[in-house]
């Protein structure tokens, strides 16, 4: 291994925006059970399914209604 590396001619990773970020999230058991069951039917990991669902919400500009937020509590 070199003592020093020259990064002066390096370029930014063009795929950096598509990288995933690992987080910790508290989710109701009912919601996890729903995605686990659906993921089994689709034969994909439930974490991927949740990610796809959230991306779909972002891309379709989906917003929760005030009523659904109150009912969810």
PyMOL Python script that loads the backbone (N, CA, C, O; Angstrom):
from pymol import cmd

cmd.read_pdbstr("""\
ATOM      1  N   UNK A   1       0.842  -1.179   0.000  1.00  0.00           N
ATOM      2  CA  UNK A   1       0.000   0.000   0.000  1.00  0.00           C
ATOM      3  C   UNK A   1       0.884   1.239   0.000  1.00  0.00           C
ATOM      4  O   UNK A   1       1.892   1.280   0.706  1.00  0.00           O
ATOM      5  N   UNK A   2       0.523   2.239  -0.777  1.00  0.00           N
ATOM      6  CA  UNK A   2       1.302   3.474  -0.844  1.00  0.00           C
ATOM      7  C   UNK A   2       1.127   4.313   0.412  1.00  0.00           C
ATOM      8  O   UNK A   2       0.115   4.210   1.105  1.00  0.00           O
ATOM      9  N   UNK A   3       2.100   5.126   0.692  1.00  0.00           N
ATOM     10  CA  UNK A   3       2.002   6.055   1.821  1.00  0.00           C
ATOM     11  C   UNK A   3       1.021   7.176   1.501  1.00  0.00           C
ATOM     12  O   UNK A   3       0.302   7.655   2.378  1.00  0.00           O
ATOM     13  N   UNK A   4       1.000   7.592   0.225  1.00  0.00           N
ATOM     14  CA  UNK A   4       0.087   8.664  -0.208  1.00  0.00           C
ATOM     15  C   UNK A   4      -0.506   8.311  -1.561  1.00  0.00           C
ATOM     16  O   UNK A   4       0.117   7.621  -2.368  1.00  0.00           O
ATOM     17  N   UNK A   5      -1.718   8.795  -1.797  1.00  0.00           N
ATOM     18  CA  UNK A   5      -2.390   8.613  -3.079  1.00  0.00           C
ATOM     19  C   UNK A   5      -2.750   9.977  -3.642  1.00  0.00           C
ATOM     20  O   UNK A   5      -3.070  10.898  -2.891  1.00  0.00           O
ATOM     21  N   UNK A   6      -2.698  10.110  -4.973  1.00  0.00           N
ATOM     22  CA  UNK A   6      -3.027  11.372  -5.632  1.00  0.00           C
ATOM     23  C   UNK A   6      -4.450  11.288  -6.184  1.00  0.00           C
ATOM     24  O   UNK A   6      -4.714  10.560  -7.142  1.00  0.00           O
ATOM     25  N   UNK A   7      -5.362  12.042  -5.568  1.00  0.00           N
ATOM     26  CA  UNK A   7      -6.757  12.070  -6.016  1.00  0.00           C
ATOM     27  C   UNK A   7      -7.090  13.332  -6.807  1.00  0.00           C
ATOM     28  O   UNK A   7      -8.264  13.616  -7.042  1.00  0.00           O
ATOM     29  N   UNK A   8      -6.083  14.088  -7.220  1.00  0.00           N
ATOM     30  CA  UNK A   8      -6.320  15.360  -7.901  1.00  0.00           C
ATOM     31  C   UNK A   8      -7.048  15.188  -9.231  1.00  0.00           C
ATOM     32  O   UNK A   8      -7.738  16.106  -9.675  1.00  0.00           O
ATOM     33  N   UNK A   9      -6.908  14.037  -9.870  1.00  0.00           N
ATOM     34  CA  UNK A   9      -7.562  13.818 -11.163  1.00  0.00           C
ATOM     35  C   UNK A   9      -8.779  12.905 -11.043  1.00  0.00           C
ATOM     36  O   UNK A   9      -9.289  12.418 -12.052  1.00  0.00           O
ATOM     37  N   UNK A  10      -9.238  12.675  -9.842  1.00  0.00           N
ATOM     38  CA  UNK A  10     -10.392  11.793  -9.646  1.00  0.00           C
ATOM     39  C   UNK A  10     -11.691  12.499 -10.009  1.00  0.00           C
ATOM     40  O   UNK A  10     -11.763  13.728 -10.035  1.00  0.00           O
ATOM     41  N   UNK A  11     -12.705  11.706 -10.285  1.00  0.00           N
ATOM     42  CA  UNK A  11     -14.020  12.260 -10.597  1.00  0.00           C
ATOM     43  C   UNK A  11     -15.021  11.724  -9.577  1.00  0.00           C
ATOM     44  O   UNK A  11     -14.811  10.671  -8.976  1.00  0.00           O
ATOM     45  N   UNK A  12     -16.115  12.468  -9.392  1.00  0.00           N
ATOM     46  CA  UNK A  12     -17.160  12.035  -8.477  1.00  0.00           C
ATOM     47  C   UNK A  12     -17.844  10.787  -9.014  1.00  0.00           C
ATOM     48  O   UNK A  12     -17.934  10.584 -10.225  1.00  0.00           O
ATOM     49  N   UNK A  13     -18.319   9.964  -8.104  1.00  0.00           N
ATOM     50  CA  UNK A  13     -19.045   8.763  -8.471  1.00  0.00           C
ATOM     51  C   UNK A  13     -20.362   9.160  -9.142  1.00  0.00           C
ATOM     52  O   UNK A  13     -21.204   9.783  -8.496  1.00  0.00           O
ATOM     53  N   UNK A  14     -20.566   8.817 -10.422  1.00  0.00           N
ATOM     54  CA  UNK A  14     -21.807   9.210 -11.111  1.00  0.00           C
ATOM     55  C   UNK A  14     -23.042   8.485 -10.567  1.00  0.00           C
ATOM     56  O   UNK A  14     -24.171   8.889 -10.847  1.00  0.00           O
ATOM     57  N   UNK A  15     -22.831   7.426  -9.799  1.00  0.00           N
ATOM     58  CA  UNK A  15     -23.940   6.656  -9.257  1.00  0.00           C
ATOM     59  C   UNK A  15     -24.214   6.991  -7.795  1.00  0.00           C
ATOM     60  O   UNK A  15     -25.033   6.332  -7.155  1.00  0.00           O
ATOM     61  N   UNK A  16     -23.543   8.000  -7.261  1.00  0.00           N
ATOM     62  CA  UNK A  16     -23.664   8.329  -5.836  1.00  0.00           C
ATOM     63  C   UNK A  16     -25.102   8.629  -5.433  1.00  0.00           C
ATOM     64  O   UNK A  16     -25.505   8.307  -4.316  1.00  0.00           O
ATOM     65  N   UNK A  17     -25.881   9.239  -6.320  1.00  0.00           N
ATOM     66  CA  UNK A  17     -27.273   9.562  -5.978  1.00  0.00           C
ATOM     67  C   UNK A  17     -28.135   8.312  -5.842  1.00  0.00           C
ATOM     68  O   UNK A  17     -29.157   8.334  -5.156  1.00  0.00           O
ATOM     69  N   UNK A  18     -27.731   7.229  -6.488  1.00  0.00           N
ATOM     70  CA  UNK A  18     -28.544   6.016  -6.435  1.00  0.00           C
ATOM     71  C   UNK A  18     -28.125   5.083  -5.296  1.00  0.00           C
ATOM     72  O   UNK A  18     -28.671   3.987  -5.170  1.00  0.00           O
ATOM     73  N   UNK A  19     -27.182   5.494  -4.480  1.00  0.00           N
ATOM     74  CA  UNK A  19     -26.768   4.669  -3.360  1.00  0.00           C
ATOM     75  C   UNK A  19     -27.835   4.679  -2.275  1.00  0.00           C
ATOM     76  O   UNK A  19     -28.614   5.624  -2.154  1.00  0.00           O
ATOM     77  N   UNK A  20     -27.853   3.631  -1.507  1.00  0.00           N
ATOM     78  CA  UNK A  20     -28.825   3.526  -0.422  1.00  0.00           C
ATOM     79  C   UNK A  20     -28.180   3.958   0.883  1.00  0.00           C
ATOM     80  O   UNK A  20     -26.962   3.890   1.044  1.00  0.00           O
ATOM     81  N   UNK A  21     -29.008   4.400   1.801  1.00  0.00           N
ATOM     82  CA  UNK A  21     -28.542   4.795   3.117  1.00  0.00           C
ATOM     83  C   UNK A  21     -29.247   3.926   4.147  1.00  0.00           C
ATOM     84  O   UNK A  21     -30.474   3.840   4.164  1.00  0.00           O
ATOM     85  N   UNK A  22     -28.474   3.291   4.993  1.00  0.00           N
ATOM     86  CA  UNK A  22     -29.052   2.429   6.015  1.00  0.00           C
ATOM     87  C   UNK A  22     -29.524   3.278   7.188  1.00  0.00           C
ATOM     88  O   UNK A  22     -28.793   4.141   7.677  1.00  0.00           O
ATOM     89  N   UNK A  23     -30.761   3.025   7.639  1.00  0.00           N
ATOM     90  CA  UNK A  23     -31.330   3.762   8.761  1.00  0.00           C
ATOM     91  C   UNK A  23     -32.001   2.785   9.723  1.00  0.00           C
ATOM     92  O   UNK A  23     -32.237   1.625   9.387  1.00  0.00           O
ATOM     93  N   UNK A  24     -32.298   3.265  10.900  1.00  0.00           N
ATOM     94  CA  UNK A  24     -33.101   2.497  11.843  1.00  0.00           C
ATOM     95  C   UNK A  24     -34.461   3.174  11.914  1.00  0.00           C
ATOM     96  O   UNK A  24     -34.548   4.394  12.055  1.00  0.00           O
ATOM     97  N   UNK A  25     -35.509   2.390  11.817  1.00  0.00           N
ATOM     98  CA  UNK A  25     -36.854   2.929  11.744  1.00  0.00           C
ATOM     99  C   UNK A  25     -37.785   2.066  12.569  1.00  0.00           C
ATOM    100  O   UNK A  25     -37.790   0.844  12.426  1.00  0.00           O
ATOM    101  N   UNK A  26     -38.566   2.683  13.423  1.00  0.00           N
ATOM    102  CA  UNK A  26     -39.566   1.940  14.193  1.00  0.00           C
ATOM    103  C   UNK A  26     -40.853   1.855  13.380  1.00  0.00           C
ATOM    104  O   UNK A  26     -41.424   2.872  12.986  1.00  0.00           O
ATOM    105  N   UNK A  27     -41.293   0.637  13.141  1.00  0.00           N
ATOM    106  CA  UNK A  27     -42.467   0.402  12.302  1.00  0.00           C
ATOM    107  C   UNK A  27     -43.419  -0.519  13.054  1.00  0.00           C
ATOM    108  O   UNK A  27     -42.991  -1.474  13.702  1.00  0.00           O
ATOM    109  N   UNK A  28     -44.701  -0.229  12.962  1.00  0.00           N
ATOM    110  CA  UNK A  28     -45.715  -1.059  13.608  1.00  0.00           C
ATOM    111  C   UNK A  28     -45.644  -2.492  13.084  1.00  0.00           C
ATOM    112  O   UNK A  28     -45.372  -2.715  11.904  1.00  0.00           O
ATOM    113  N   UNK A  29     -45.886  -3.450  13.957  1.00  0.00           N
ATOM    114  CA  UNK A  29     -45.852  -4.870  13.597  1.00  0.00           C
ATOM    115  C   UNK A  29     -46.840  -5.157  12.468  1.00  0.00           C
ATOM    116  O   UNK A  29     -46.536  -5.931  11.560  1.00  0.00           O
ATOM    117  N   UNK A  30     -47.990  -4.554  12.519  1.00  0.00           N
ATOM    118  CA  UNK A  30     -49.017  -4.760  11.479  1.00  0.00           C
ATOM    119  C   UNK A  30     -48.489  -4.378  10.095  1.00  0.00           C
ATOM    120  O   UNK A  30     -48.751  -5.075   9.114  1.00  0.00           O
ATOM    121  N   UNK A  31     -47.743  -3.268  10.018  1.00  0.00           N
ATOM    122  CA  UNK A  31     -47.199  -2.822   8.739  1.00  0.00           C
ATOM    123  C   UNK A  31     -46.125  -3.788   8.241  1.00  0.00           C
ATOM    124  O   UNK A  31     -46.097  -4.140   7.061  1.00  0.00           O
ATOM    125  N   UNK A  32     -45.242  -4.214   9.146  1.00  0.00           N
ATOM    126  CA  UNK A  32     -44.197  -5.161   8.760  1.00  0.00           C
ATOM    127  C   UNK A  32     -44.823  -6.469   8.289  1.00  0.00           C
ATOM    128  O   UNK A  32     -44.414  -7.018   7.266  1.00  0.00           O
ATOM    129  N   UNK A  33     -45.804  -6.969   9.021  1.00  0.00           N
ATOM    130  CA  UNK A  33     -46.477  -8.213   8.643  1.00  0.00           C
ATOM    131  C   UNK A  33     -47.084  -8.113   7.242  1.00  0.00           C
ATOM    132  O   UNK A  33     -47.010  -9.058   6.457  1.00  0.00           O
ATOM    133  N   UNK A  34     -47.678  -6.972   6.941  1.00  0.00           N
ATOM    134  CA  UNK A  34     -48.273  -6.751   5.621  1.00  0.00           C
ATOM    135  C   UNK A  34     -47.216  -6.875   4.527  1.00  0.00           C
ATOM    136  O   UNK A  34     -47.413  -7.582   3.538  1.00  0.00           O
ATOM    137  N   UNK A  35     -46.087  -6.178   4.715  1.00  0.00           N
ATOM    138  CA  UNK A  35     -45.040  -6.196   3.691  1.00  0.00           C
ATOM    139  C   UNK A  35     -44.338  -7.553   3.610  1.00  0.00           C
ATOM    140  O   UNK A  35     -43.953  -7.979   2.521  1.00  0.00           O
ATOM    141  N   UNK A  36     -44.166  -8.231   4.734  1.00  0.00           N
ATOM    142  CA  UNK A  36     -43.547  -9.562   4.726  1.00  0.00           C
ATOM    143  C   UNK A  36     -44.422 -10.530   3.936  1.00  0.00           C
ATOM    144  O   UNK A  36     -43.917 -11.297   3.117  1.00  0.00           O
ATOM    145  N   UNK A  37     -45.724 -10.497   4.178  1.00  0.00           N
ATOM    146  CA  UNK A  37     -46.652 -11.393   3.467  1.00  0.00           C
ATOM    147  C   UNK A  37     -46.643 -11.099   1.963  1.00  0.00           C
ATOM    148  O   UNK A  37     -46.563 -12.016   1.146  1.00  0.00           O
ATOM    149  N   UNK A  38     -46.725  -9.831   1.614  1.00  0.00           N
ATOM    150  CA  UNK A  38     -46.724  -9.448   0.199  1.00  0.00           C
ATOM    151  C   UNK A  38     -45.391  -9.791  -0.457  1.00  0.00           C
ATOM    152  O   UNK A  38     -45.359 -10.234  -1.605  1.00  0.00           O
ATOM    153  N   UNK A  39     -44.302  -9.590   0.260  1.00  0.00           N
ATOM    154  CA  UNK A  39     -42.979  -9.899  -0.281  1.00  0.00           C
ATOM    155  C   UNK A  39     -42.827 -11.390  -0.561  1.00  0.00           C
ATOM    156  O   UNK A  39     -42.210 -11.782  -1.552  1.00  0.00           O
ATOM    157  N   UNK A  40     -43.391 -12.217   0.313  1.00  0.00           N
ATOM    158  CA  UNK A  40     -43.359 -13.677   0.079  1.00  0.00           C
ATOM    159  C   UNK A  40     -44.104 -14.028  -1.205  1.00  0.00           C
ATOM    160  O   UNK A  40     -43.643 -14.852  -1.995  1.00  0.00           O
ATOM    161  N   UNK A  41     -45.263 -13.395  -1.407  1.00  0.00           N
ATOM    162  CA  UNK A  41     -46.048 -13.648  -2.615  1.00  0.00           C
ATOM    163  C   UNK A  41     -45.284 -13.229  -3.871  1.00  0.00           C
ATOM    164  O   UNK A  41     -45.373 -13.885  -4.909  1.00  0.00           O
ATOM    165  N   UNK A  42     -44.534 -12.132  -3.766  1.00  0.00           N
ATOM    166  CA  UNK A  42     -43.786 -11.605  -4.907  1.00  0.00           C
ATOM    167  C   UNK A  42     -42.378 -12.183  -5.005  1.00  0.00           C
ATOM    168  O   UNK A  42     -41.666 -11.939  -5.979  1.00  0.00           O
ATOM    169  N   UNK A  43     -41.984 -12.948  -3.994  1.00  0.00           N
ATOM    170  CA  UNK A  43     -40.666 -13.568  -3.926  1.00  0.00           C
ATOM    171  C   UNK A  43     -39.522 -12.544  -3.993  1.00  0.00           C
ATOM    172  O   UNK A  43     -38.555 -12.712  -4.736  1.00  0.00           O
ATOM    173  N   UNK A  44     -39.667 -11.484  -3.197  1.00  0.00           N
ATOM    174  CA  UNK A  44     -38.596 -10.492  -3.050  1.00  0.00           C
ATOM    175  C   UNK A  44     -38.445 -10.181  -1.556  1.00  0.00           C
ATOM    176  O   UNK A  44     -39.389 -10.382  -0.792  1.00  0.00           O
ATOM    177  N   UNK A  45     -37.288  -9.700  -1.134  1.00  0.00           N
ATOM    178  CA  UNK A  45     -37.117  -9.340   0.276  1.00  0.00           C
ATOM    179  C   UNK A  45     -38.070  -8.213   0.679  1.00  0.00           C
ATOM    180  O   UNK A  45     -38.300  -7.282  -0.092  1.00  0.00           O
ATOM    181  N   UNK A  46     -38.614  -8.302   1.877  1.00  0.00           N
ATOM    182  CA  UNK A  46     -39.591  -7.296   2.303  1.00  0.00           C
ATOM    183  C   UNK A  46     -38.984  -5.907   2.418  1.00  0.00           C
ATOM    184  O   UNK A  46     -39.680  -4.911   2.220  1.00  0.00           O
ATOM    185  N   UNK A  47     -37.683  -5.827   2.739  1.00  0.00           N
ATOM    186  CA  UNK A  47     -37.050  -4.510   2.807  1.00  0.00           C
ATOM    187  C   UNK A  47     -37.034  -3.849   1.428  1.00  0.00           C
ATOM    188  O   UNK A  47     -37.253  -2.643   1.312  1.00  0.00           O
ATOM    189  N   UNK A  48     -36.778  -4.634   0.395  1.00  0.00           N
ATOM    190  CA  UNK A  48     -36.808  -4.100  -0.970  1.00  0.00           C
ATOM    191  C   UNK A  48     -38.216  -3.632  -1.338  1.00  0.00           C
ATOM    192  O   UNK A  48     -38.393  -2.598  -1.982  1.00  0.00           O
ATOM    193  N   UNK A  49     -39.207  -4.408  -0.920  1.00  0.00           N
ATOM    194  CA  UNK A  49     -40.596  -4.042  -1.209  1.00  0.00           C
ATOM    195  C   UNK A  49     -40.967  -2.722  -0.533  1.00  0.00           C
ATOM    196  O   UNK A  49     -41.598  -1.861  -1.146  1.00  0.00           O
ATOM    197  N   UNK A  50     -40.578  -2.570   0.718  1.00  0.00           N
ATOM    198  CA  UNK A  50     -40.855  -1.312   1.432  1.00  0.00           C
ATOM    199  C   UNK A  50     -40.157  -0.158   0.729  1.00  0.00           C
ATOM    200  O   UNK A  50     -40.745   0.911   0.561  1.00  0.00           O
ATOM    201  N   UNK A  51     -38.911  -0.360   0.317  1.00  0.00           N
ATOM    202  CA  UNK A  51     -38.175   0.681  -0.395  1.00  0.00           C
ATOM    203  C   UNK A  51     -38.868   1.050  -1.707  1.00  0.00           C
ATOM    204  O   UNK A  51     -38.990   2.230  -2.037  1.00  0.00           O
ATOM    205  N   UNK A  52     -39.319   0.045  -2.450  1.00  0.00           N
ATOM    206  CA  UNK A  52     -40.031   0.306  -3.706  1.00  0.00           C
ATOM    207  C   UNK A  52     -41.316   1.078  -3.467  1.00  0.00           C
ATOM    208  O   UNK A  52     -41.662   1.976  -4.235  1.00  0.00           O
ATOM    209  N   UNK A  53     -42.021   0.726  -2.400  1.00  0.00           N
ATOM    210  CA  UNK A  53     -43.262   1.427  -2.075  1.00  0.00           C
ATOM    211  C   UNK A  53     -42.979   2.894  -1.732  1.00  0.00           C
ATOM    212  O   UNK A  53     -43.679   3.790  -2.202  1.00  0.00           O
ATOM    213  N   UNK A  54     -41.967   3.129  -0.923  1.00  0.00           N
ATOM    214  CA  UNK A  54     -41.623   4.501  -0.553  1.00  0.00           C
ATOM    215  C   UNK A  54     -41.169   5.304  -1.768  1.00  0.00           C
ATOM    216  O   UNK A  54     -41.531   6.472  -1.907  1.00  0.00           O
ATOM    217  N   UNK A  55     -40.382   4.690  -2.645  1.00  0.00           N
ATOM    218  CA  UNK A  55     -39.961   5.378  -3.871  1.00  0.00           C
ATOM    219  C   UNK A  55     -41.159   5.729  -4.745  1.00  0.00           C
ATOM    220  O   UNK A  55     -41.208   6.806  -5.340  1.00  0.00           O
ATOM    221  N   UNK A  56     -42.132   4.810  -4.822  1.00  0.00           N
ATOM    222  CA  UNK A  56     -43.337   5.086  -5.594  1.00  0.00           C
ATOM    223  C   UNK A  56     -44.082   6.289  -5.006  1.00  0.00           C
ATOM    224  O   UNK A  56     -44.585   7.132  -5.749  1.00  0.00           O
ATOM    225  N   UNK A  57     -44.153   6.368  -3.682  1.00  0.00           N
ATOM    226  CA  UNK A  57     -44.793   7.522  -3.036  1.00  0.00           C
ATOM    227  C   UNK A  57     -44.072   8.816  -3.391  1.00  0.00           C
ATOM    228  O   UNK A  57     -44.707   9.835  -3.660  1.00  0.00           O
ATOM    229  N   UNK A  58     -42.746   8.769  -3.391  1.00  0.00           N
ATOM    230  CA  UNK A  58     -41.954   9.956  -3.730  1.00  0.00           C
ATOM    231  C   UNK A  58     -42.193  10.357  -5.180  1.00  0.00           C
ATOM    232  O   UNK A  58     -42.449  11.524  -5.478  1.00  0.00           O
ATOM    233  N   UNK A  59     -42.106   9.387  -6.072  1.00  0.00           N
ATOM    234  CA  UNK A  59     -42.207   9.685  -7.512  1.00  0.00           C
ATOM    235  C   UNK A  59     -43.601  10.113  -7.937  1.00  0.00           C
ATOM    236  O   UNK A  59     -43.746  10.859  -8.906  1.00  0.00           O
ATOM    237  N   UNK A  60     -44.627   9.657  -7.235  1.00  0.00           N
ATOM    238  CA  UNK A  60     -45.997  10.053  -7.572  1.00  0.00           C
ATOM    239  C   UNK A  60     -46.469  11.223  -6.716  1.00  0.00           C
ATOM    240  O   UNK A  60     -47.620  11.651  -6.808  1.00  0.00           O
ATOM    241  N   UNK A  61     -45.561  11.734  -5.879  1.00  0.00           N
ATOM    242  CA  UNK A  61     -45.858  12.880  -5.009  1.00  0.00           C
ATOM    243  C   UNK A  61     -47.061  12.585  -4.110  1.00  0.00           C
ATOM    244  O   UNK A  61     -47.924  13.438  -3.903  1.00  0.00           O
ATOM    245  N   UNK A  62     -47.098  11.366  -3.584  1.00  0.00           N
ATOM    246  CA  UNK A  62     -48.195  10.926  -2.726  1.00  0.00           C
ATOM    247  C   UNK A  62     -48.092  11.582  -1.356  1.00  0.00           C
ATOM    248  O   UNK A  62     -47.024  11.579  -0.745  1.00  0.00           O
ATOM    249  N   UNK A  63     -49.170  12.131  -0.882  1.00  0.00           N
ATOM    250  CA  UNK A  63     -49.215  12.748   0.447  1.00  0.00           C
ATOM    251  C   UNK A  63     -50.332  12.111   1.257  1.00  0.00           C
ATOM    252  O   UNK A  63     -51.411  11.829   0.736  1.00  0.00           O
ATOM    253  N   UNK A  64     -50.063  11.891   2.530  1.00  0.00           N
ATOM    254  CA  UNK A  64     -51.104  11.377   3.414  1.00  0.00           C
ATOM    255  C   UNK A  64     -52.097  12.482   3.716  1.00  0.00           C
ATOM    256  O   UNK A  64     -51.727  13.651   3.833  1.00  0.00           O
ATOM    257  N   UNK A  65     -53.349  12.109   3.842  1.00  0.00           N
ATOM    258  CA  UNK A  65     -54.354  13.098   4.227  1.00  0.00           C
ATOM    259  C   UNK A  65     -54.310  13.280   5.734  1.00  0.00           C
ATOM    260  O   UNK A  65     -53.845  12.397   6.455  1.00  0.00           O
ATOM    261  N   UNK A  66     -54.786  14.407   6.211  1.00  0.00           N
ATOM    262  CA  UNK A  66     -54.830  14.670   7.652  1.00  0.00           C
ATOM    263  C   UNK A  66     -55.693  13.624   8.354  1.00  0.00           C
ATOM    264  O   UNK A  66     -55.398  13.231   9.483  1.00  0.00           O
ATOM    265  N   UNK A  67     -56.750  13.176   7.692  1.00  0.00           N
ATOM    266  CA  UNK A  67     -57.644  12.162   8.270  1.00  0.00           C
ATOM    267  C   UNK A  67     -56.898  10.847   8.494  1.00  0.00           C
ATOM    268  O   UNK A  67     -57.064  10.219   9.540  1.00  0.00           O
ATOM    269  N   UNK A  68     -56.087  10.427   7.539  1.00  0.00           N
ATOM    270  CA  UNK A  68     -55.386   9.157   7.694  1.00  0.00           C
ATOM    271  C   UNK A  68     -54.328   9.233   8.781  1.00  0.00           C
ATOM    272  O   UNK A  68     -54.035   8.232   9.435  1.00  0.00           O
ATOM    273  N   UNK A  69     -53.758  10.400   8.977  1.00  0.00           N
ATOM    274  CA  UNK A  69     -52.772  10.554  10.052  1.00  0.00           C
ATOM    275  C   UNK A  69     -53.433  10.463  11.417  1.00  0.00           C
ATOM    276  O   UNK A  69     -52.869   9.870  12.337  1.00  0.00           O
ATOM    277  N   UNK A  70     -54.620  11.041  11.563  1.00  0.00           N
ATOM    278  CA  UNK A  70     -55.337  10.988  12.824  1.00  0.00           C
ATOM    279  C   UNK A  70     -55.831   9.578  13.103  1.00  0.00           C
ATOM    280  O   UNK A  70     -55.763   9.109  14.239  1.00  0.00           O
ATOM    281  N   UNK A  71     -56.327   8.903  12.079  1.00  0.00           N
ATOM    282  CA  UNK A  71     -56.850   7.553  12.221  1.00  0.00           C
ATOM    283  C   UNK A  71     -55.738   6.550  12.553  1.00  0.00           C
ATOM    284  O   UNK A  71     -55.966   5.569  13.261  1.00  0.00           O
ATOM    285  N   UNK A  72     -54.539   6.810  12.032  1.00  0.00           N
ATOM    286  CA  UNK A  72     -53.428   5.889  12.239  1.00  0.00           C
ATOM    287  C   UNK A  72     -52.937   5.860  13.677  1.00  0.00           C
ATOM    288  O   UNK A  72     -52.330   4.873  14.094  1.00  0.00           O
ATOM    289  N   UNK A  73     -53.176   6.885  14.425  1.00  0.00           N
ATOM    290  CA  UNK A  73     -52.707   6.932  15.798  1.00  0.00           C
ATOM    291  C   UNK A  73     -53.585   6.108  16.640  1.00  0.00           C
ATOM    292  O   UNK A  73     -53.367   6.008  17.847  1.00  0.00           O
TER     293      UNK A  73
END
""", "prot")
cmd.dss("prot")
cmd.show_as("cartoon", "prot")
cmd.util.cbc("prot")
cmd.orient("prot")
